[in-house]
Amino acid sequence: MSRNVEELSDITLLGASVNEYPADYCPDILQTFVNKHPGKEYVVSFNCPEFTSLCPITGQPDFARIVISYMPRQRMVESKSLKLYLFSFRNHGDFHEDCINVIADDLFRLMDPLYLEVTGFFTPRGGIAIYPFANRSDADHEDLARRRRQEMLSMALSVSKPFN
């Protein structure tokens, strides 16, 4: 069940001897390949521990671990293009919540997966850590999306209870 040359023709970044890193936010760098297992519900996850963006007010860097998980339909994101895409946020000024929603929107539009979620675990600044969560789904998986949002909310509420 190897991939043939035709299936890989759209993958141009993987294996390139020279990498051009985008200077700013660049969703056009994302590439996909065909899912060889459509019709099967399975999860693909990425753990991106070195995400950086800029505060839109101060210009100071923000650091995060980004976790992306999705259930593919017909197309899957190629990991090197994802790495370069996430790197393109390095000089991008946006709030944490905006970055996570932009990533979720871009990937959902790119792949049209059954379900997708993106969580940002941003390093504390000023004594506050921010963990935005965004998910997207097709109509058949809206119950999953709603349940995952509720789980994330419940978890956030449980850790925010006052000390007694």
Accessible surface in RSA format (square Angstrom, percent):
REM  Atomic radii and reference values for relative SASA: ProtOr
REM  Chains: A
REM  Algorithm: Lee & Richards
REM  Probe-radius: 1.40
REM  Slices: 20
REM RES _ NUM      All-atoms   Total-Side   Main-Chain    Non-polar    All polar
REM                ABS   REL    ABS   REL    ABS   REL    ABS   REL    ABS   REL
RES MET A   1   166.14  86.0  95.84  63.4  70.30 167.4  80.99  68.9  85.15 112.8
RES SER A   2   105.24  88.9  76.75 102.4  28.49  65.6  46.83  99.7  58.41  81.8
RES ARG A   3    75.32  31.6  51.66  26.3  23.66  56.3  24.67  33.7  50.65  30.7
RES ASN A   4    85.42  58.9  77.64  75.0   7.79  18.8  40.95  98.5  44.48  43.0
RES VAL A   5   131.64  86.6 127.11 115.1   4.53  10.9 129.20 112.3   2.45   6.6
RES GLU A   6   145.70  83.6 131.97  99.8  13.73  32.7  47.35  91.6  98.35  80.3
RES GLU A   7    49.55  28.4  34.76  26.3  14.79  35.2  21.28  41.2  28.26  23.1
RES LEU A   8    77.19  43.0  71.72  51.3   5.47  13.7  71.98  50.6   5.21  14.0
RES SER A   9    75.89  64.1  48.33  64.5  27.56  63.5  42.06  89.6  33.83  47.4
RES ASP A  10    91.06  63.8  82.11  81.7   8.95  21.2  20.86  49.1  70.20  70.0
RES ILE A  11    26.99  15.4  10.80   8.0  16.19  39.0  10.80   7.8  16.19  43.9
RES THR A  12    91.03  64.7  69.00  70.0  22.03  52.5  64.87  87.1  26.15  39.5
RES LEU A  13    37.45  20.9  37.42  26.8   0.02   0.1  37.45  26.3   0.00   0.0
RES LEU A  14   111.77  62.2  94.06  67.3  17.70  44.5  94.06  66.1  17.70  47.6
RES GLY A  15    75.76  93.4   0.00   N/A  75.76  93.4  43.37 119.0  32.39  72.5
RES ALA A  16    40.07  36.8  18.39  28.4  21.68  49.3  28.69  40.4  11.38  30.2
RES SER A  17   117.27  99.1  73.21  97.7  44.06 101.5  54.96 117.0  62.31  87.3
RES VAL A  18   116.25  76.5  99.46  90.0  16.79  40.5 103.00  89.5  13.24  35.9
RES ASN A  19    52.72  36.4  31.32  30.3  21.40  51.5   4.30  10.4  48.42  46.8
RES GLU A  20   149.39  85.8 134.44 101.7  14.95  35.6  51.79 100.2  97.60  79.7
RES TYR A  21   114.08  53.3  87.68  49.9  26.41  68.7  61.56  46.3  52.52  64.7
RES PRO A  22    23.43  17.1   5.56   5.1  17.87  64.9  18.54  15.3   4.89  30.4
RES ALA A  23    80.18  73.7  65.28 100.7  14.90  33.9  70.47  99.2   9.72  25.7
RES ASP A  24    76.63  53.7  70.43  70.1   6.20  14.7  27.40  64.5  49.24  49.1
RES TYR A  25    69.40  32.4  51.13  29.1  18.28  47.6  42.83  32.2  26.57  32.8
RES CYS A  26    36.17  27.4  33.87  37.8   2.30   5.4   5.67  14.4  30.50  32.9
RES PRO A  27    46.15  33.6  39.35  35.9   6.81  24.8  39.49  32.6   6.67  41.4
RES ASP A  28   135.61  95.0 104.67 104.2  30.93  73.1  34.43  81.0 101.17 100.9
RES ILE A  29    28.15  16.0  19.99  14.9   8.16  19.7  27.66  19.9   0.49   1.3
RES LEU A  30    14.20   7.9   2.08   1.5  12.13  30.5   2.08   1.5  12.13  32.6
RES GLN A  31    30.42  17.0  25.28  18.5   5.14  12.2  15.59  33.2  14.83  11.2
RES THR A  32    17.45  12.4  13.42  13.6   4.03   9.6   1.23   1.6  16.22  24.5
RES PHE A  33    41.95  21.0  41.41  25.7   0.54   1.4  41.95  25.4   0.00   0.0
RES VAL A  34    57.95  38.1  57.74  52.3   0.21   0.5  57.74  50.2   0.21   0.6
RES ASN A  35     1.73   1.2   0.05   0.0   1.69   4.1   0.00   0.0   1.73   1.7
RES LYS A  36    43.81  21.4  26.41  16.2  17.41  41.4  24.25  21.8  19.56  20.8
RES HIS A  37    72.78  39.8  69.27  48.1   3.51   9.0  44.11  45.5  28.67  33.4
RES PRO A  38    63.02  45.9  45.67  41.6  17.35  63.1  45.98  38.0  17.03 105.8
RES GLY A  39    86.88 107.1   0.00   N/A  86.88 107.1  44.28 121.5  42.59  95.4
RES LYS A  40   129.20  63.0 123.99  76.1   5.20  12.4  83.29  75.0  45.90  48.9
RES GLU A  41   113.17  65.0  79.09  59.8  34.08  81.1  29.34  56.7  83.83  68.4
RES TYR A  42    67.14  31.3  60.12  34.2   7.02  18.3  65.16  49.0   1.98   2.4
RES VAL A  43    95.89  63.1  67.71  61.3  28.18  67.9  67.71  58.8  28.18  76.4
RES VAL A  44    30.64  20.2  27.03  24.5   3.61   8.7  30.64  26.6   0.00   0.0
RES SER A  45    70.82  59.8  42.15  56.2  28.67  66.1  30.98  66.0  39.84  55.8
RES PHE A  46    38.05  19.0  33.89  21.0   4.15  10.8  38.05  23.1   0.00   0.0
RES ASN A  47    94.50  65.2  68.79  66.5  25.71  61.9  27.22  65.5  67.28  65.0
RES CYS A  48    24.01  18.2  19.88  22.2   4.13   9.7  13.96  35.4  10.05  10.8
RES PRO A  49    88.51  64.5  69.16  63.0  19.36  70.4  69.16  57.1  19.36 120.3
RES GLU A  50   155.99  89.6 129.30  97.8  26.70  63.6  51.30  99.2 104.69  85.5
RES PHE A  51     6.86   3.4   0.21   0.1   6.65  17.3   5.94   3.6   0.93   2.7
RES THR A  52    29.10  20.7  26.73  27.1   2.37   5.7  20.99  28.2   8.11  12.3
RES SER A  53     0.12   0.1   0.00   0.0   0.12   0.3   0.00   0.0   0.12   0.2
RES LEU A  54    45.10  25.1  45.10  32.3   0.00   0.0  45.10  31.7   0.00   0.0
RES CYS A  55    18.73  14.2  16.33  18.2   2.40   5.7   1.44   3.7  17.29  18.6
RES PRO A  56    56.08  40.9  22.86  20.8  33.22 120.8  27.04  22.3  29.05 180.5
RES ILE A  57   139.59  79.4 109.10  81.3  30.49  73.5 111.26  80.1  28.33  76.9
RES THR A  58    83.95  59.7  49.22  49.9  34.73  82.8  57.14  76.7  26.81  40.5
RES GLY A  59    41.64  51.4   0.00   N/A  41.64  51.4  25.58  70.2  16.06  36.0
RES GLN A  60    92.93  52.0  90.83  66.4   2.09   5.0  22.63  48.2  70.29  53.3
RES PRO A  61    63.67  46.4  60.53  55.2   3.15  11.4  60.53  50.0   3.15  19.5
RES ASP A  62     5.74   4.0   5.59   5.6   0.15   0.4   1.55   3.6   4.20   4.2
RES PHE A  63   104.19  52.1 102.13  63.3   2.06   5.4 102.13  61.9   2.06   5.9
RES ALA A  64     4.70   4.3   0.00   0.0   4.70  10.7   3.11   4.4   1.58   4.2
RES ARG A  65    93.59  39.3  91.71  46.8   1.88   4.5  26.93  36.8  66.66  40.4
RES ILE A  66     0.00   0.0   0.00   0.0   0.00   0.0   0.00   0.0   0.00   0.0
RES VAL A  67    37.09  24.4  35.99  32.6   1.10   2.7  35.99  31.3   1.10   3.0
RES ILE A  68     0.08   0.0   0.08   0.1   0.00   0.0   0.08   0.1   0.00   0.0
RES SER A  69    17.76  15.0  17.50  23.4   0.27   0.6   8.89  18.9   8.88  12.4
RES TYR A  70     1.43   0.7   0.68   0.4   0.75   2.0   0.73   0.5   0.71   0.9
RES MET A  71    15.26   7.9  15.26  10.1   0.00   0.0   7.21   6.1   8.05  10.7
RES PRO A  72     1.83   1.3   0.05   0.0   1.78   6.5   0.05   0.0   1.78  11.1
RES ARG A  73    65.83  27.6  63.50  32.4   2.34   5.6  31.87  43.6  33.96  20.6
RES GLN A  74    97.73  54.6  97.44  71.2   0.29   0.7  41.85  89.1  55.88  42.4
RES ARG A  75    70.59  29.6  70.59  36.0   0.00   0.0  37.03  50.6  33.56  20.3
RES MET A  76    21.29  11.0  21.29  14.1   0.00   0.0  18.35  15.6   2.94   3.9
RES VAL A  77     3.97   2.6   0.23   0.2   3.74   9.0   0.23   0.2   3.74  10.1
RES GLU A  78     7.25   4.2   7.07   5.4   0.18   0.4   6.20  12.0   1.05   0.9
RES SER A  79    63.79  53.9  56.19  75.0   7.60  17.5  26.85  57.2  36.95  51.8
RES LYS A  80    26.48  12.9  22.60  13.9   3.87   9.2  17.36  15.6   9.12   9.7
RES SER A  81     0.00   0.0   0.00   0.0   0.00   0.0   0.00   0.0   0.00   0.0
RES LEU A  82     3.37   1.9   3.37   2.4   0.00   0.0   3.37   2.4   0.00   0.0
RES LYS A  83   112.20  54.7 105.87  65.0   6.34  15.1  71.46  64.3  40.74  43.4
RES LEU A  84     1.08   0.6   1.08   0.8   0.00   0.0   1.08   0.8   0.00   0.0
RES TYR A  85     0.00   0.0   0.00   0.0   0.00   0.0   0.00   0.0   0.00   0.0
RES LEU A  86    11.46   6.4  10.05   7.2   1.41   3.6  10.45   7.3   1.01   2.7
RES PHE A  87    78.25  39.1  69.93  43.3   8.32  21.6  77.29  46.9   0.96   2.7
RES SER A  88     0.64   0.5   0.00   0.0   0.64   1.5   0.36   0.8   0.28   0.4
RES PHE A  89     0.00   0.0   0.00   0.0   0.00   0.0   0.00   0.0   0.00   0.0
RES ARG A  90   127.63  53.6 125.40  63.9   2.23   5.3  14.73  20.1 112.90  68.4
RES ASN A  91    77.53  53.5  62.71  60.6  14.83  35.7  15.57  37.5  61.96  59.9
RES HIS A  92    33.31  18.2  32.51  22.6   0.80   2.1  27.33  28.2   5.98   7.0
RES GLY A  93    36.49  45.0   0.00   N/A  36.49  45.0  11.41  31.3  25.08  56.2
RES ASP A  94    31.03  21.7  30.88  30.7   0.14   0.3   0.51   1.2  30.52  30.4
RES PHE A  95   104.31  52.2 102.73  63.6   1.57   4.1 104.31  63.2   0.00   0.0
RES HIS A  96    19.98  10.9  18.81  13.1   1.17   3.0   7.42   7.7  12.55  14.6
RES GLU A  97    80.71  46.3  80.60  61.0   0.10   0.2  47.40  91.7  33.31  27.2
RES ASP A  98    58.32  40.8  55.90  55.6   2.41   5.7  10.60  24.9  47.72  47.6
RES CYS A  99     0.00   0.0   0.00   0.0   0.00   0.0   0.00   0.0   0.00   0.0
RES ILE A 100     0.22   0.1   0.22   0.2   0.00   0.0   0.22   0.2   0.00   0.0
RES ASN A 101    59.15  40.8  59.15  57.2   0.00   0.0  18.17  43.7  40.98  39.6
RES VAL A 102    41.95  27.6  40.60  36.8   1.35   3.3  41.88  36.4   0.08   0.2
RES ILE A 103     0.00   0.0   0.00   0.0   0.00   0.0   0.00   0.0   0.00   0.0
RES ALA A 104     0.00   0.0   0.00   0.0   0.00   0.0   0.00   0.0   0.00   0.0
RES ASP A 105    56.14  39.3  52.70  52.5   3.44   8.1  12.39  29.2  43.75  43.6
RES ASP A 106     8.96   6.3   4.99   5.0   3.96   9.4   2.34   5.5   6.62   6.6
RES LEU A 107     0.13   0.1   0.13   0.1   0.00   0.0   0.13   0.1   0.00   0.0
RES PHE A 108    45.53  22.8  44.35  27.5   1.18   3.1  44.35  26.9   1.18   3.4
RES ARG A 109   170.42  71.6 142.23  72.5  28.19  67.1  78.73 107.6  91.68  55.6
RES LEU A 110    58.79  32.7  34.03  24.3  24.76  62.2  41.48  29.1  17.30  46.6
RES MET A 111     3.26   1.7   0.00   0.0   3.26   7.8   0.22   0.2   3.04   4.0
RES ASP A 112    73.87  51.7  73.65  73.3   0.22   0.5  28.53  67.2  45.34  45.2
RES PRO A 113     0.00   0.0   0.00   0.0   0.00   0.0   0.00   0.0   0.00   0.0
RES LEU A 114    25.13  14.0  25.13  18.0   0.00   0.0  25.13  17.6   0.00   0.0
RES TYR A 115    11.18   5.2  11.18   6.4   0.00   0.0  11.18   8.4   0.00   0.0
RES LEU A 116     0.00   0.0   0.00   0.0   0.00   0.0   0.00   0.0   0.00   0.0
RES GLU A 117    19.72  11.3  19.72  14.9   0.00   0.0   4.48   8.7  15.24  12.4
RES VAL A 118     0.00   0.0   0.00   0.0   0.00   0.0   0.00   0.0   0.00   0.0
RES THR A 119     9.08   6.5   9.08   9.2   0.00   0.0   2.10   2.8   6.98  10.6
RES GLY A 120     0.00   0.0   0.00   N/A   0.00   0.0   0.00   0.0   0.00   0.0
RES PHE A 121    62.73  31.4  56.00  34.7   6.73  17.5  56.00  34.0   6.73  19.3
RES PHE A 122     2.41   1.2   0.66   0.4   1.75   4.5   0.81   0.5   1.60   4.6
RES THR A 123    73.92  52.6  65.25  66.1   8.67  20.7  52.23  70.1  21.70  32.8
RES PRO A 124    77.52  56.5  61.23  55.8  16.29  59.2  61.42  50.7  16.09 100.0
RES ARG A 125    85.51  35.9  69.46  35.4  16.05  38.2  42.00  57.4  43.51  26.4
RES GLY A 126    84.73 104.5   0.00   N/A  84.73 104.5  46.38 127.3  38.35  85.9
RES GLY A 127    75.51  93.1   0.00   N/A  75.51  93.1  36.30  99.6  39.21  87.8
RES ILE A 128   117.39  66.8 110.93  82.6   6.47  15.6 113.62  81.8   3.77  10.2
RES ALA A 129    38.40  35.3  14.02  21.6  24.38  55.5  14.02  19.7  24.38  64.6
RES ILE A 130    59.70  34.0  56.70  42.2   2.99   7.2  59.16  42.6   0.53   1.4
RES TYR A 131   128.47  60.0 104.96  59.7  23.51  61.2  69.46  52.2  59.02  72.8
RES PRO A 132    15.82  11.5   5.55   5.1  10.27  37.3  15.82  13.1   0.00   0.0
RES PHE A 133    40.76  20.4  12.37   7.7  28.40  73.9  12.41   7.5  28.35  81.1
RES ALA A 134     6.70   6.2   1.50   2.3   5.19  11.8   6.70   9.4   0.00   0.0
RES ASN A 135     8.74   6.0   0.48   0.5   8.26  19.9   0.00   0.0   8.74   8.5
RES ARG A 136    59.28  24.9  54.51  27.8   4.77  11.4  32.82  44.8  26.47  16.0
RES SER A 137    23.03  19.5   0.00   0.0  23.03  53.1   0.00   0.0  23.03  32.3
RES ASP A 138    26.69  18.7  18.96  18.9   7.73  18.3  23.18  54.5   3.51   3.5
RES ALA A 139    97.23  89.4  65.64 101.3  31.59  71.9  74.09 104.3  23.14  61.3
RES ASP A 140   128.16  89.8  95.06  94.6  33.10  78.3  23.11  54.4 105.05 104.8
RES HIS A 141    21.75  11.9  19.75  13.7   2.00   5.1  18.78  19.4   2.97   3.5
RES GLU A 142    58.88  33.8  58.58  44.3   0.30   0.7  30.85  59.7  28.03  22.9
RES ASP A 143    96.99  67.9  92.23  91.8   4.76  11.2  27.36  64.4  69.63  69.4
RES LEU A 144    40.56  22.6  38.84  27.8   1.72   4.3  38.84  27.3   1.72   4.6
RES ALA A 145     0.66   0.6   0.66   1.0   0.00   0.0   0.66   0.9   0.00   0.0
RES ARG A 146   126.90  53.3 125.93  64.2   0.98   2.3  61.36  83.9  65.55  39.7
RES ARG A 147   130.46  54.8 124.52  63.5   5.94  14.2  57.65  78.8  72.81  44.1
RES ARG A 148    62.65  26.3  62.65  31.9   0.00   0.0  17.09  23.4  45.57  27.6
RES ARG A 149    98.76  41.5  93.85  47.8   4.91  11.7  52.14  71.3  46.61  28.3
RES GLN A 150    99.19  55.5  96.66  70.6   2.53   6.0  43.94  93.5  55.25  41.9
RES GLU A 151    79.31  45.5  70.35  53.2   8.97  21.3  40.91  79.1  38.40  31.4
RES MET A 152    31.27  16.2  28.24  18.7   3.03   7.2  20.40  17.3  10.87  14.4
RES LEU A 153    93.31  52.0  89.08  63.7   4.23  10.6  92.66  65.1   0.65   1.7
RES SER A 154    53.39  45.1  46.57  62.2   6.82  15.7  33.72  71.8  19.67  27.6
RES MET A 155   103.48  53.6  97.53  64.5   5.95  14.2  62.14  52.8  41.34  54.8
RES ALA A 156    50.91  46.8  44.51  68.7   6.40  14.6  48.60  68.4   2.31   6.1
RES LEU A 157   101.59  56.6  99.31  71.0   2.28   5.7  99.31  69.7   2.28   6.1
RES SER A 158    62.35  52.7  45.70  61.0  16.65  38.4  34.74  74.0  27.61  38.7
RES VAL A 159   122.22  80.4  88.69  80.3  33.53  80.8  95.53  83.0  26.68  72.4
RES SER A 160    77.74  65.7  47.31  63.1  30.43  70.1  45.91  97.8  31.83  44.6
RES LYS A 161   144.96  70.7 129.19  79.3  15.76  37.5  78.82  70.9  66.13  70.4
RES PRO A 162   110.93  80.8  92.85  84.6  18.09  65.7 102.56  84.7   8.37  52.0
RES PHE A 163   207.85 104.0 180.84 112.0  27.01  70.3 185.16 112.3  22.68  64.9
RES ASN A 164   190.59 131.4 109.71 106.0  80.89 194.8  70.24 169.1 120.35 116.3
END  Absolute sums over single chains surface
CHAIN  1 A     9725.4       7769.0       1956.4       5689.1       4036.3
END  Absolute sums over all chains
TOTAL          9725.4       7769.0       1956.4       5689.1       4036.3
